[in-house]
Amino acid sequence: MAGGVPSWEDVAREHGRFLYNVAYRLAGNEDDAADLVQEALLRIRRGLATYRPGSLEGWLARIVTNVFLDEVRRRKRRPTVALPGEPDLVLAPAPAADEAAEALSDEVQAALATLPEDFRVAVVLSDVADLPYEDVAAATGVPVGTVRSRIHRGRRLLRAALAPPAPAADGAGDGGRG
């Protein structure tokens, strides 16, 4: 990567895990994340000719984010219903040792999936991919102030989704009668 512009092979080898981590947190499942990474790598191959050295991870995050948002828009235009699988026959693979530190609980991943796309993208790029606000802004094409607002609102929605339910106030003094 001398000279600042990496080869496609360098990007795939050195940043593949980053691409997958961002894609997984946006998509919420392994199959969709793998598809997003595959499409992103195709776009990266085409885009390297015009890449200007700078924040490579910011550029990569923007590509994965755009692939994700394109897929969300495509699915809204052509909704599909997934066929039910046989959960007894499918076991989730255990994460590799190097992935364990990056892993989010199923509860956090499920809460992320409930966020509106704009908030989810901002929170994932900032808090999971650990990009600075400026790179998140570049990746999403919005001003830094908007990024800060989306991250703040996304985190607030996450806290609400992860908070334990408040005890019900009604019926507290009925002696257990139902």
N, C-alpha and C positions, 0 to 999 in steps of 0.2 A: 504494500500500500504506500510505497514511497511516492511522493508527489501529491498525496492527498486523496486521489480517487481510487477506491478499492476495486478489485475485480469482483465479478459476480460470485466466484467461488469463495473469495475471502469473506464476503458478506454472508453467504449461506453457512459457511463453516464457523465464523467467529460471532455471528449475531443471530444464528438460527434459534437459539434458546430464548433470546430476547423477543424475537418475532413471535415465537410460539406462546410465550408467557403473556404478552399483550393480547394476542388473538384469543387465547383461552379465557382470559378474564373478561374480554368483551363478549365473546360468544357463549361462554358458560358450559361448553362441553368439548370433549376431545375431538370428535369427528368434525364439527364445524370449525374448530380452531385449526385443525390440519388443513382443511380446505382453504381457509383464509390465508394461511401461511403459503400454501402452494400458489394461490392467485397473487399474493403479495410478491413472492419471489419472481413470478413472471413479469410483473410490473416493474420490479426493481431492475431486472435484466434489461428491459426496454429503456428505463429511465437513467441508467448509469451514464449514458452518453451525454446527458444534459446536467448531471449532478455537479453542483459547485461545492467544493469542500467547505465544511462547516460542521454543524452538529449532525453527525451521521445517524445517531440514535433518534434524534428528532425527526429527521427525514424518513427513516424507516418506520417510526411510529405513525407518521402522517399517512404513509402508504397503507399500513395495516388498518388504520382507522378508516381510511377512505374505502378500502375493500369491504370492511365490516358494514359501514353505512350504506354502500351500494347494495350489499346483500340484504340488509334490512328493508331497503326500499323495494328491491326485487320481490321479496317475500310478501310485502304488503300488496303488491300488484297481483301476485299469483299465490294466494294462500294455499297451503297444502295441509292435509291431516295425516299425521304419522300413524303408521300401523302399529298396533300394540305388540310389543315384544314379549318374550318369555323371560321375565327377570330372574327366574330360578336358574336359567342356563347361562346367564351373563354375570360375570363377576368383574368388578372394577379392578384394574391392575394396581398393584401397590406402587406408589411413587418411587422413583429411583432415589438413591441416597442424596445426590446433589440437588434434587428437586424438593426434598423434604423441607428445607429452609424457606423455599419460595412458596410453599403450599399455603393456601387459605383454607379455612374450614369449609365444610359443605354449607354451613349456616351463613357464613359471610359471602360465599359465592352465590348462594340463592338470593341473599339480600341485594347483592350487586345486580343480579339479573332483573330485579324489580325496578331499578332506577330507569328513568327516561334516558334514551340513548346519549343525549348531549351531556347529561350529568355523569353517566357511567363512563363515557370516554374520558372526560376530564379527570375523574377520580382514579380510574385505572392508570392513565398515563402519569399522573402525579404521584399517587400513593403506591401503586404496584410496580410500575416501570421506573419509578423514581426519577422522572424527568423534571427539570426546573420549569417554572411557570412559562418562561419565554419559549421553551421548546414545545410545551403543550400548546401554547398559542400558535406557534408555527405549524404544528401538526394538525390543528383543528381549523386554522384559518380565521381565528377570531382574536380580538384584542386581549391583552394580558388581564385587564380588568374584568372582562367577561369570563375568562378562565378562572380567576379568583372567585367570582360569584358562583360559577357552576360547581367548583370544588366545594365551596362552603355549603351550598344548598345540597349537593350530593352527599356530603358527609353527614349533614343534619338528617337527611332521609334515611341514610344507612343506620345512624344511631337509633332512629325511631323504629326501623324495621328489626333491629337487633335487641331492642329493649325488651325486658320481660314484661308480660302483660300486667297491667295494674290490677290489683285485687278489686273485685266488684264491691261497690259500696252498698248496693241494694241487697236486702236479704240478710244483712249482717246481724240484725237483732231479732230474727224470727225464730230462734231456737232450733233451727234445722228443719222446720216444718216446710213441706213442699207441696 
